[in-house]
Amino acid sequence: MFPMNWWLMSLIPFLLILMNMMLMQFITTMKKNEMKNTKFETTKMMWKW
């Protein structure tokens, strides 16, 4: 159990970085499509989460 937990803990920073990169990509695509306000609402929801 403990080795598995340690493995997961080592994975967490990597996952966070990956998620951050994806989020940035998402936001840049949103900024390109500034026509719709609904898309900005989704970005706000993402930031709150």
N, CA, C and O atoms as CSV, one atom per row, in Angstrom:
chain,resi,resn,atom,element,x,y,z
A,1,MET,N,N,0.824,-1.201,0.000
A,1,MET,CA,C,0.000,0.000,0.000
A,1,MET,C,C,0.870,1.268,0.000
A,1,MET,O,O,0.666,2.182,-0.799
A,2,PHE,N,N,1.833,1.293,0.909
A,2,PHE,CA,C,2.683,2.483,1.032
A,2,PHE,C,C,3.507,2.804,-0.231
A,2,PHE,O,O,3.556,3.965,-0.639
A,3,PRO,N,N,4.157,1.802,-0.862
A,3,PRO,CA,C,4.892,2.112,-2.102
A,3,PRO,C,C,3.992,2.700,-3.185
A,3,PRO,O,O,4.387,3.617,-3.904
A,4,MET,N,N,2.792,2.166,-3.290
A,4,MET,CA,C,1.847,2.671,-4.281
A,4,MET,C,C,1.509,4.135,-4.001
A,4,MET,O,O,1.482,4.961,-4.913
A,5,ASN,N,N,1.253,4.443,-2.735
A,5,ASN,CA,C,0.951,5.824,-2.358
A,5,ASN,C,C,2.110,6.751,-2.703
A,5,ASN,O,O,1.909,7.848,-3.225
A,6,TRP,N,N,3.302,6.306,-2.410
A,6,TRP,CA,C,4.492,7.099,-2.716
A,6,TRP,C,C,4.592,7.358,-4.219
A,6,TRP,O,O,4.922,8.464,-4.647
A,7,TRP,N,N,4.305,6.329,-5.011
A,7,TRP,CA,C,4.326,6.435,-6.472
A,7,TRP,C,C,3.303,7.464,-6.932
A,7,TRP,O,O,3.592,8.291,-7.796
A,8,LEU,N,N,2.105,7.412,-6.351
A,8,LEU,CA,C,1.062,8.379,-6.690
A,8,LEU,C,C,1.494,9.793,-6.311
A,8,LEU,O,O,1.290,10.737,-7.075
A,9,MET,N,N,2.083,9.933,-5.144
A,9,MET,CA,C,2.541,11.244,-4.688
A,9,MET,C,C,3.590,11.822,-5.637
A,9,MET,O,O,3.603,13.027,-5.893
A,10,SER,N,N,4.452,10.979,-6.149
A,10,SER,CA,C,5.469,11.448,-7.094
A,10,SER,C,C,4.825,11.843,-8.430
A,10,SER,O,O,5.342,12.699,-9.148
A,11,LEU,N,N,3.704,11.214,-8.746
A,11,LEU,CA,C,3.004,11.532,-9.992
A,11,LEU,C,C,2.224,12.837,-9.919
A,11,LEU,O,O,2.056,13.514,-10.934
A,12,ILE,N,N,1.748,13.196,-8.739
A,12,ILE,CA,C,0.891,14.375,-8.582
A,12,ILE,C,C,1.490,15.662,-9.172
A,12,ILE,O,O,0.789,16.340,-9.923
A,13,PRO,N,N,2.734,16.033,-8.879
A,13,PRO,CA,C,3.275,17.272,-9.464
A,13,PRO,C,C,3.260,17.246,-10.987
A,13,PRO,O,O,2.941,18.243,-11.634
A,14,PHE,N,N,3.609,16.097,-11.548
A,14,PHE,CA,C,3.605,15.947,-12.999
A,14,PHE,C,C,2.206,16.175,-13.563
A,14,PHE,O,O,2.039,16.871,-14.564
A,15,LEU,N,N,1.204,15.586,-12.917
A,15,LEU,CA,C,-0.183,15.757,-13.344
A,15,LEU,C,C,-0.613,17.211,-13.238
A,15,LEU,O,O,-1.308,17.722,-14.116
A,16,LEU,N,N,-0.207,17.871,-12.175
A,16,LEU,CA,C,-0.545,19.285,-11.991
A,16,LEU,C,C,0.043,20.135,-13.111
A,16,LEU,O,O,-0.628,21.013,-13.652
A,17,ILE,N,N,1.282,19.873,-13.448
A,17,ILE,CA,C,1.931,20.613,-14.537
A,17,ILE,C,C,1.211,20.358,-15.853
A,17,ILE,O,O,0.969,21.283,-16.630
A,18,LEU,N,N,0.875,19.114,-16.094
A,18,LEU,CA,C,0.156,18.744,-17.310
A,18,LEU,C,C,-1.182,19.466,-17.387
A,18,LEU,O,O,-1.541,20.021,-18.426
A,19,MET,N,N,-1.918,19.454,-16.275
A,19,MET,CA,C,-3.216,20.133,-16.224
A,19,MET,C,C,-3.062,21.629,-16.459
A,19,MET,O,O,-3.862,22.241,-17.166
A,20,ASN,N,N,-2.043,22.202,-15.871
A,20,ASN,CA,C,-1.786,23.625,-16.046
A,20,ASN,C,C,-1.511,23.958,-17.508
A,20,ASN,O,O,-2.022,24.948,-18.033
A,21,MET,N,N,-0.710,23.135,-18.156
A,21,MET,CA,C,-0.410,23.334,-19.570
A,21,MET,C,C,-1.672,23.242,-20.419
A,21,MET,O,O,-1.892,24.056,-21.316
A,22,MET,N,N,-2.497,22.239,-20.123
A,22,MET,CA,C,-3.751,22.076,-20.857
A,22,MET,C,C,-4.668,23.272,-20.645
A,22,MET,O,O,-5.312,23.748,-21.580
A,23,LEU,N,N,-4.721,23.748,-19.415
A,23,LEU,CA,C,-5.552,24.899,-19.085
A,23,LEU,C,C,-5.090,26.130,-19.855
A,23,LEU,O,O,-5.915,26.876,-20.384
A,24,MET,N,N,-3.798,26.346,-19.919
A,24,MET,CA,C,-3.248,27.488,-20.652
A,24,MET,C,C,-3.596,27.392,-22.136
A,24,MET,O,O,-3.969,28.384,-22.762
A,25,GLN,N,N,-3.472,26.206,-22.679
A,25,GLN,CA,C,-3.823,25.973,-24.078
A,25,GLN,C,C,-5.292,26.288,-24.307
A,25,GLN,O,O,-5.661,26.926,-25.293
A,26,PHE,N,N,-6.127,25.826,-23.374
A,26,PHE,CA,C,-7.564,26.050,-23.418
A,26,PHE,C,C,-7.877,27.542,-23.410
A,26,PHE,O,O,-8.692,28.017,-24.201
A,27,ILE,N,N,-7.229,28.275,-22.518
A,27,ILE,CA,C,-7.463,29.716,-22.392
A,27,ILE,C,C,-7.017,30.456,-23.651
A,27,ILE,O,O,-7.698,31.378,-24.100
A,28,THR,N,N,-5.895,30.066,-24.215
A,28,THR,CA,C,-5.428,30.733,-25.431
A,28,THR,C,C,-6.407,30.509,-26.576
A,28,THR,O,O,-6.663,31.423,-27.360
A,29,THR,N,N,-6.951,29.309,-26.679
A,29,THR,CA,C,-7.952,29.036,-27.716
A,29,THR,C,C,-9.212,29.855,-27.462
A,29,THR,O,O,-9.847,30.333,-28.401
A,30,MET,N,N,-9.571,30.015,-26.191
A,30,MET,CA,C,-10.736,30.816,-25.840
A,30,MET,C,C,-10.529,32.273,-26.238
A,30,MET,O,O,-11.437,32.911,-26.772
A,31,LYS,N,N,-9.367,32.781,-25.985
A,31,LYS,CA,C,-9.074,34.178,-26.315
A,31,LYS,C,C,-9.125,34.405,-27.817
A,31,LYS,O,O,-9.448,35.502,-28.273
A,32,LYS,N,N,-8.813,33.387,-28.571
A,32,LYS,CA,C,-8.919,33.493,-30.027
A,32,LYS,C,C,-10.385,33.589,-30.448
A,32,LYS,O,O,-10.717,34.259,-31.426
A,33,ASN,N,N,-11.247,32.920,-29.709
A,33,ASN,CA,C,-12.685,32.952,-30.013
A,33,ASN,C,C,-13.408,33.896,-29.052
A,33,ASN,O,O,-14.230,33.455,-28.248
A,34,GLU,N,N,-13.108,35.176,-29.132
A,34,GLU,CA,C,-13.687,36.126,-28.185
A,34,GLU,C,C,-15.104,36.546,-28.558
A,34,GLU,O,O,-15.674,37.426,-27.912
A,35,MET,N,N,-15.675,35.943,-29.573
A,35,MET,CA,C,-17.010,36.346,-30.025
A,35,MET,C,C,-18.092,35.964,-29.022
A,35,MET,O,O,-19.043,36.715,-28.802
A,36,LYS,N,N,-17.937,34.783,-28.415
A,36,LYS,CA,C,-19.004,34.278,-27.533
A,36,LYS,C,C,-18.645,34.458,-26.063
A,36,LYS,O,O,-17.541,34.115,-25.639
A,37,ASN,N,N,-19.579,34.996,-25.293
A,37,ASN,CA,C,-19.366,35.196,-23.858
A,37,ASN,C,C,-19.480,33.887,-23.087
A,37,ASN,O,O,-18.898,33.747,-22.011
A,38,THR,N,N,-20.210,32.944,-23.620
A,38,THR,CA,C,-20.409,31.667,-22.932
A,38,THR,C,C,-19.069,30.962,-22.720
A,38,THR,O,O,-18.867,30.287,-21.712
A,39,LYS,N,N,-18.164,31.126,-23.675
A,39,LYS,CA,C,-16.857,30.482,-23.554
A,39,LYS,C,C,-16.080,31.063,-22.376
A,39,LYS,O,O,-15.369,30.338,-21.680
A,40,PHE,N,N,-16.215,32.368,-22.152
A,40,PHE,CA,C,-15.533,32.980,-21.010
A,40,PHE,C,C,-16.123,32.479,-19.698
A,40,PHE,O,O,-15.409,32.343,-18.705
A,41,GLU,N,N,-17.402,32.209,-19.691
A,41,GLU,CA,C,-18.024,31.657,-18.480
A,41,GLU,C,C,-17.393,30.308,-18.137
A,41,GLU,O,O,-17.144,30.015,-16.967
A,42,THR,N,N,-17.139,29.502,-19.139
A,42,THR,CA,C,-16.528,28.193,-18.891
A,42,THR,C,C,-15.126,28.365,-18.314
A,42,THR,O,O,-14.728,27.614,-17.423
A,43,THR,N,N,-14.368,29.355,-18.818
A,43,THR,CA,C,-13.016,29.579,-18.284
A,43,THR,C,C,-13.091,30.003,-16.824
A,43,THR,O,O,-12.267,29.580,-16.014
A,44,LYS,N,N,-14.061,30.826,-16.484
A,44,LYS,CA,C,-14.231,31.254,-15.092
A,44,LYS,C,C,-14.530,30.052,-14.197
A,44,LYS,O,O,-14.001,29.941,-13.092
A,45,MET,N,N,-15.368,29.171,-14.681
A,45,MET,CA,C,-15.700,27.967,-13.927
A,45,MET,C,C,-14.436,27.124,-13.714
A,45,MET,O,O,-14.203,26.605,-12.623
A,46,MET,N,N,-13.641,26.999,-14.751
A,46,MET,CA,C,-12.404,26.232,-14.666
A,46,MET,C,C,-11.475,26.823,-13.604
A,46,MET,O,O,-10.861,26.090,-12.828
A,47,TRP,N,N,-11.379,28.158,-13.578
A,47,TRP,CA,C,-10.492,28.803,-12.606
A,47,TRP,C,C,-10.992,28.596,-11.187
A,47,TRP,O,O,-10.195,28.415,-10.267
A,48,LYS,N,N,-12.308,28.622,-11.002
A,48,LYS,CA,C,-12.869,28.404,-9.665
A,48,LYS,C,C,-12.574,26.985,-9.195
A,48,LYS,O,O,-12.282,26.748,-8.023
A,49,TRP,N,N,-12.656,26.061,-10.121
A,49,TRP,CA,C,-12.397,24.664,-9.787
A,49,TRP,C,C,-10.916,24.501,-9.477
A,49,TRP,O,O,-10.468,23.397,-9.167
